[in-house]
């Protein structure tokens, strides 16, 4: 049986830094960028611990602006 790991992309320009995805992540993958802001002036979400992502999509489900896409990548 194939094993999968997760990966996400965050549309940084649309993210308003609401922190809902960070709180929803069960494996603590996401964080808000502390020193950078997007073109709208918000601290945006990013994958702080990418290797921990399980692809559960909790972050994408709670994102009010649909800024997050979740992928499942097969481990070889």
SULKA-V891594 format. One record per backbone hydrogen bond with DSSP energy under -0.5 kcal/mol. NH is the residue of the N-H (numbers start at 1). CO is the residue of the C=O. If there is no record, write none. Layout:
nh,co
NH,CO
NH,CO
This chain:
nh,co
3,75
5,73
6,53
7,71
9,69
11,67
12,10
14,11
15,11
23,19
24,20
25,21
28,25
31,46
33,44
38,42
41,38
44,42
46,31
48,29
48,46
49,29
52,49
53,50
61,57
62,58
63,59
66,63
69,9
71,7
73,5
73,71
75,3
